[in-house]
């Protein structure tokens, strides 16, 4: 049916409501992936809606990709929230939405309940992390809601197996669609522009730049990265460490930097809307998280042609082949991470070789056109 569904005698676009908690920043991992998908869906075949539990400054001032619906739910402990879910269900019915696709814990609850109330025939639930926050009660709730879900989409084979093991979802109901990235983003830039950006960062001392892209949340293990920086600098002075991201751990991380007397060697530069200039000026990409499904940061390091040092958790080993395009280290171990950084810092030829391997590997796995087509094919199949 080539992307259209039959309504009576008329052929209409497939209407999809994407439900997520909120989008505070377009640079966070899942949010960036969802926005990219919304932007590239074929508008001749699909009509998307972004539905958020809560609004944000960014949504109100900058979002313009598709129609936006704010559900206005902050807590399910508030009885008023269920009235708003019922009102959202009325919206889904009025718009004759064909598919609801949910993201994150609260987005799953709101989207599944409202979709069921609206009698939406097809509900997709995403598994883009390995549920590190889920307790027993939440898993029981998920298992109860899962009976109403038509298809699950995981962003890594690890996430697929984890969902099968923890939630008892049949493997045949879970499709894997890897995160996607535009491989043309990182075209070669003039060396003068690179030098100018390094100067703006304060990293123009001729020493390697070690970069970590991550929200400043405990699960990302940024404190491990900072502690490893102290160990590296004790062996190889002058190395530049950059953390790009924002979050509730900032104050704690600033205190650790002060205690370790890191000075300007470690820079917490905050959220970066465009990571391309930063990655062009970087020599090594690091992710020291305690839990991952499939990391957008690692994919971006690979597209930029960087060797990757990351913790051996979740789907990271699907991206980084130890010793080929980077190194896998145990989570929570600053010493092992520091040893890997020192090895790459002292071997420029190894850095270049691993960077080339990263670029080749990402081309094989994460072409954005393929991922968008995979999603579109899934929507057509379900709507048919």
SVG drawing of the C-alpha trace seen along z (x, -y; Angstrom):
<svg xmlns="http://www.w3.org/2000/svg" viewBox="-16 -32 70 47">
<polyline fill="none" stroke="black" stroke-width="0.4" points="0.0,0.0 3.1,-2.2 2.6,-4.2 -1.1,-4.8 -4.0,-3.3 -7.5,-2.9 -10.3,-4.8 -13.6,-4.0 -12.9,-4.6 -10.3,-7.3 -6.5,-6.8 -5.0,-8.8 -1.6,-9.4 -0.6,-7.2 -1.1,-9.3 1.5,-8.6 1.4,-10.1 4.9,-10.1 4.6,-10.3 7.5,-11.3 7.9,-13.0 9.2,-16.3 12.0,-17.7 14.0,-20.2 17.0,-20.1 17.2,-18.8 20.8,-17.5 19.9,-14.7 20.2,-11.2 16.6,-9.8 15.2,-13.3 17.7,-13.9 16.8,-10.6 13.1,-11.3 13.4,-14.8 15.6,-13.5 12.9,-10.9 10.1,-13.5 12.1,-15.7 12.8,-13.0 9.5,-11.0 8.1,-11.2 5.2,-13.7 3.6,-12.3 3.0,-9.1 3.0,-10.0 1.5,-12.6 3.4,-12.8 2.3,-14.5 4.7,-15.1 2.8,-14.6 4.7,-15.6 3.6,-15.1 5.1,-18.5 6.1,-21.6 9.5,-23.3 11.1,-26.5 12.6,-24.8 9.3,-23.3 7.4,-26.6 10.0,-28.7 11.9,-26.5 9.9,-23.4 8.3,-23.6 8.6,-20.2 5.0,-19.0 1.8,-19.5 2.6,-19.6 0.2,-18.4 1.0,-19.0 -0.7,-16.5 0.0,-18.5 0.9,-15.6 3.5,-16.0 2.8,-13.2 0.5,-10.2 -0.1,-10.7 -2.3,-13.7 -5.9,-12.5 -6.2,-15.4 -3.6,-13.6 -6.0,-10.8 -8.6,-13.4 -5.9,-14.8 -5.0,-11.4 -8.7,-10.9 -8.7,-14.3 -5.6,-13.2 -7.4,-10.0 -10.2,-12.2 -7.6,-14.0 -6.2,-10.8 -9.7,-9.6 -10.6,-13.0 -7.5,-13.0 -8.0,-9.4 -4.4,-8.5 -3.4,-5.1 -0.3,-4.4 1.0,-5.6 4.7,-5.3 5.9,-5.7 9.3,-6.7 10.6,-6.6 8.8,-5.4 6.1,-8.0 5.7,-8.4 5.0,-4.7 2.4,-4.9 0.6,-7.9 0.8,-6.7 -0.3,-3.2 -3.2,-4.1 -4.4,-6.9 -4.0,-4.8 -6.0,-2.0 -8.8,-4.5 -8.8,-5.9 -9.0,-2.5 -5.9,-3.1 -5.3,0.2 -1.5,0.2 0.8,-0.8 4.6,-0.7 6.8,-0.9 10.4,-1.7 13.2,-0.2 16.1,-2.7 17.8,-1.9 18.0,1.1 15.7,-0.2 18.3,-1.0 15.7,-2.9 13.0,-0.2 12.0,1.3 9.9,4.4 6.6,2.5 7.4,0.6 8.4,3.9 5.0,5.4 3.2,2.4 5.2,2.7 4.3,6.3 0.6,5.5 0.7,2.7 2.8,4.8 -0.3,6.9 -1.7,3.9 1.5,3.2 1.6,4.4 5.3,4.1 8.4,3.1 11.5,1.4 14.9,1.7 17.9,-0.3 20.4,2.5 20.5,6.3 21.4,6.0 18.3,4.0 16.2,6.6 17.6,9.5 17.3,7.5 13.6,6.7 12.9,10.4 14.7,11.5 13.3,8.8 9.8,8.2 9.3,11.6 8.5,9.9 8.6,12.5 11.7,11.9 9.6,12.1 7.7,9.0 10.9,6.9 12.5,5.3 16.0,3.8 16.4,0.5 19.8,-1.0 20.2,-4.7 20.9,-6.8 23.2,-9.6 23.8,-11.7 27.2,-10.5 27.7,-13.7 27.8,-15.8 31.5,-15.5 33.0,-16.7 36.6,-17.8 36.9,-21.4 39.6,-24.0 42.5,-23.5 42.3,-27.3 38.7,-26.8 39.8,-23.9 42.6,-25.9 40.2,-28.8 37.7,-26.6 40.6,-25.0 41.6,-28.5 38.1,-29.4 38.1,-26.2 41.5,-26.9 42.9,-23.6 45.4,-25.1 48.5,-23.9 49.3,-21.2 48.3,-18.4 45.6,-15.8 41.9,-16.6 39.9,-13.9 36.2,-14.6 33.1,-13.2 29.6,-14.0 27.1,-13.2 24.3,-14.6 25.6,-15.3 23.6,-12.5 24.9,-9.9 24.3,-7.0 26.7,-8.6 29.7,-8.1 31.2,-11.5 32.9,-11.5 34.9,-8.4 36.0,-10.4 37.1,-13.3 39.0,-11.1 40.7,-9.3 41.8,-12.7 43.8,-13.3 45.6,-9.9 46.4,-10.7 47.7,-14.1 50.0,-12.7 51.7,-10.7 51.2,-12.9 50.9,-16.6 49.1,-19.0 46.3,-16.7 43.0,-18.5 39.8,-17.0 36.4,-18.3 32.9,-17.4 30.0,-18.6 26.6,-18.3 24.5,-19.7 22.6,-18.2 22.1,-17.9 25.6,-16.5 27.3,-19.7 27.9,-21.0 29.3,-17.7 31.6,-17.4 32.9,-21.0 33.7,-20.0 35.6,-16.9 37.6,-19.0 38.5,-21.4 39.5,-18.6 41.7,-17.0 43.3,-20.4 42.5,-19.9 42.3,-23.6 41.7,-24.3 42.8,-20.8 39.2,-19.6 36.5,-21.9 32.8,-21.4 31.5,-23.4 27.8,-22.8 25.3,-21.7 26.5,-22.0 23.8,-22.4 26.3,-21.6 28.9,-18.9 30.6,-18.8 33.2,-21.6 34.0,-20.0 34.5,-16.5 36.6,-17.9 39.0,-19.3 39.0,-16.1 41.5,-13.2 39.7,-10.7 36.1,-10.1 35.2,-8.7 32.0,-7.4 32.3,-6.2 28.6,-5.4 27.3,-2.7 24.4,-1.8 23.6,-2.1 21.5,-0.6 23.1,-2.2 24.9,-5.4 24.4,-8.3 27.7,-9.8 29.7,-6.8 28.1,-6.8 29.0,-10.5 32.6,-9.8 32.8,-7.1 31.3,-9.3 33.9,-11.9 36.6,-9.3 37.7,-9.1 39.0,-6.1 36.5,-5.3 37.2,-4.4 34.0,-3.3 32.7,-1.1 31.7,2.5 28.0,2.1 24.8,2.5 25.2,2.3 28.5,0.5 30.3,3.7 28.0,3.7 29.7,0.4 33.2,0.7 35.3,3.8 38.0,3.9 41.4,3.3 40.0,2.5 38.3,-0.9 38.8,-1.6 39.0,0.1 36.3,1.4 36.9,0.9 35.0,1.9 32.5,-0.6 33.4,-2.5 37.2,-2.0 39.1,-5.3 42.5,-3.5 41.6,-1.2 40.1,-4.2 43.2,-6.3 45.5,-3.5 43.6,-3.3 43.8,-7.1 47.5,-7.1 48.0,-4.3 46.3,-6.2 47.8,-9.6 51.3,-8.0 50.6,-6.3 49.3,-8.8 49.5,-6.1 47.2,-3.8 44.8,-6.7 44.6,-7.3 44.2,-3.6 41.4,-3.1 39.7,-6.3 39.6,-5.0 38.1,-1.7 35.4,-3.7 34.4,-5.6 34.2,-2.4 32.2,-0.6 29.6,-3.3 29.0,-3.4 28.1,0.2 25.6,0.0 24.1,-3.5 23.2,-5.1 20.3,-7.4 18.5,-6.8 18.3,-3.1 17.0,-3.6 14.3,-6.0 13.2,-3.5 13.1,-0.7 10.8,-2.8 8.6,-3.7 8.4,-0.1 7.3,0.9 4.6,-1.8 3.3,-0.7 3.3,3.0 1.3,2.2 -1.1,-0.2 -1.8,2.3"/>
</svg>
